[in-house]
Amino acid sequence: MPRPSKAKRVCRMPICTSYYAGNRTEGNHEIIMTVEEYETIRLIDYMGLTQEECAGQMEVGRATVQTMYVEARKKLARYLVEASRLRIEGGNYDISPGISQSDRNQIESDRKGDFTMKIAVTYENGQVFQHFGHTEQFKVYQVEDGKIIDTEVVDTNGSGHGALAGFLKAQGVDTLICGGIGGGARNALAEAGIQLFPGASGDADAQVNSYLAGSLNYNPDTVCSHHHGEDHDCGSHGDGHSCGNHGHSCGGH
């Protein structure tokens, strides 16, 4: 008898589960994407995680993630090219019992039909500061129903790389827009349940508005200028500070 497949760990359910081409009302065939396939798209393409990191989040092997991810991308391509219907449902998954509070708040918010969040931007003179670990200020934006209702500039008080994730979590931040950032700091943010959008630049207010409009120009592969490749683990910089702890979380940034 074949061994039953292991349930995949899913940290956030999709906000919308049904999509269709607006200019076609008849004859659309339907493509079914499982919830765990959707989760690979969310973690890899949206959150910017590697397949290995995604596997750690979902508590499965990397080969399993690769198979699900390739299948999910094929279904997305079919949906776009064939102007078909796409539905996200079913599969073999468990909602993570260790889901972050920000993710829980987001799910509850989605269920109630409203949307609240806090976005932080590494900040200097109105611009997106380009080195996360050395930022002295964040500009924090309170958002409700896709609109900015309040902003505040907060000082980090000399917090270093690893401490900044905890600092942002204490501020209630669930999304970060920044310039360069190291691997250790990425992990610390993921542990704190903060979504990360690195590689942004320019006017801070404009970048947040672009994010809310779904048009933020960012690069998930951006690293700090002093990080010279993937072999640098940000664990120690010789000046006594650390970029953060390594580990897996729901990425609910």
N, C-alpha and C positions, 0 to 999 in steps of 0.2 A: 504494500500500500504506500503511495507517495506521501512524503512528509508534508503536512500543511505548512503553507508559507507563513512567515512571521509577520505579525502586524507592524506596520511602519509608524513611527512616531511623527505625528503632525502637530504643529504648534499653533496654527491659525487656520480656521476654516475660511473658504473664499467668501468675500462680501456678496458677490453676485455669482449665481450658478448657471445662468442661461444667457446665451448670446446668439444673435442672429443678424443677418445682413439686412440693413434697413430698407434697401431698394428691392427686396424680394419678399413677397408675401405668400407665395405658393410654391410647392414642389421642393422646398428645401429639405434635403436629407439631414439626419442628425448624427453628430459625432459625440461619443461619450468619452470624456476624460475623467479618470478616477481622481479622488481627492489627493492620494499620495503622489500621483503624477503632477497634479497642480502644485503640490508642495515643493517639488524639485524645481519647477519654474520660478516659484516665489523666492526660494532660497538662493538659487544659482543666478538667474537672470535679473531678478529684482533686488535681492540683497547683496549680490556680488560675491557669494561664497564659492569656493572651489568645490569640485565634486567630492573630494575627500572630506572637507568640512561639512558638506551637506549630509554625507553618509553618517558622520558623527552626530549631527543634529537629529537625524531620523533613526539612529540606532540600527543601521543595517550596513551591509558591505558596500564598498565602492562600486563593485560590478552591478549590484542591484540598483543603485542610484543611477548609474550610467544607462542601464536598460530603460528605466522609467523615464529618465530625462530625454533620451532619444525618441521614445514613443510619444511623450508629451509634445516635443517640438514638431514631430511629424503631424500630429493632430492639429496643432496651431497652424501649420502651413496649409493643411487641407482646408481648414476653416476659412482662411483668408483667400486662398486661390479658388476654391469651389463655391465660395459665398454660401456655405452651408450653415446649419445650426450647430452650436457647440453647447453641450451641457456637462457640468462638473458634478459627478455624483458617484456613490458606491466606492468599492475598493476594499482593501484590508488594512485598516489603520486604527490607531488609538490617539485620542487627543491627549497631549502630554500632561501628566499630573503635575509636572514641574513647570508649567507655563508661567511666564513672568506676569507680574501684576499689571503691567502696561498692556500686555496682550489680553488679559482678562477684561480690563477696562475697555479695550477696543472692541472686543467681541460683544460685550454687554451694550456698548454704545451703538454698534451696528444693529443689534437686535431691536433697540429702541427707536431706531430711525434717525438718530442724531449722530454727530461726529465731533469729538473734541480731541485736541492733541496739543502738545507743547513741542515746538521746534527750536533747537538751539543752533546758532551759527558762530563759528570761531570769528572773532570780531576785532577789528582795529581801524579806527578812523572811517567808519562807515563801510569798510570793505571786508570781504571774506579773508581772514588771516590764514596764511598758507602753511603753518606748522602747528599741528594740533597740540603737540607736547609742550610747546612754548607759549601757547596762547595765554594772555593775561586777562582777557575778557570774553564772555559770550553774550550775544544778544539773544534773548529768549522771547519767542512769539507764542502767545496763547491763541489757539485757533478753534473756532466753533463753526460747524457747518460749512467748512471750506473758506472761512473768512477770518482775517486777523482782527481780534478784538482788543488785544493789549500787547505791549512790548516792554521789555525791561533789559537793561544792560547790567550784567552781574560780573563782579571781579572774582577771579579764581584764587586770589590770595596766595599765589605762589605754588599752587598744587601742580605736581608733576604728572607725567604721562599716565601712570596707573591710577593715581588718585582722581584724575579728571573724570573718569567714568563714574566713580562713586559720587563725585560732586554733581554731575549732571543728573544722575538718578535721584539724588536728594532734592534737586530742583523740580522733579516731576517730569523731566524731559523724556520723550519717547522717540525723537527723531533728531539726528545731527547732520548738518551740512558743513563741510569743511574743505580745506585744501589737501595738503599732504598729511599722511598718517601712517604709522608703523604697524607691523603685524601684531605685536603684543597689545597695543592700544585697541586694535580692532577686536581682539579676543575679549578684552576687558569690557568693551562696549556691548559685545554680543552677550556676555554673561549678565550685564545689567539690563538686557532687553531693550537696547536702544538701536533703532534702525540707522544705518550709516550711508551717507551719500558724499563720498570724497571726490576730490578733483574739481570742485566748483571754484569759481573766481569771480571777482567783480563786486558790484554793489550788493551788500547783504540783503537789503529789503527786496531788491529785484530778484535775487536768487530764491528767496522764500516764495515770492509771488509766482515765479516760474514753476517751483515745485508744486504749489497748490493748483496750478493750471495744467500740470502733467507734462511740462516742457523743460524741466531742469536739465541743463547741460552739465553732466558730471561723468567721471571716469572711475568705475569701481576698482580698477587696478592701480590707482594712484598711490604712491608711497611717499614718505618723507624724503626730502632731497638728500639727506645724509644716509639713507638706507640704500645699500648698494646691492640689492637683489634678494631673492627669496631665502638665501642661506643665512641672512641676518635675522636673528630671532627677536631682537629688541629686548632681550632679557636683561642686558646690562650695558650701560653706556660709558662706564668709566668715570662718570661724574656723580655716582652715588644714587642715581634714580633708575627706575625701571619703567618700561612701557606698559606693564600690566600683566595680569595672570593669563595663562593659557587654559583653554577649556572650551567646551561646547555648551551652547544654549539654544534657545528657540530662534535667535536672530530676530526677535520681535521688536526689532528695532521697530 
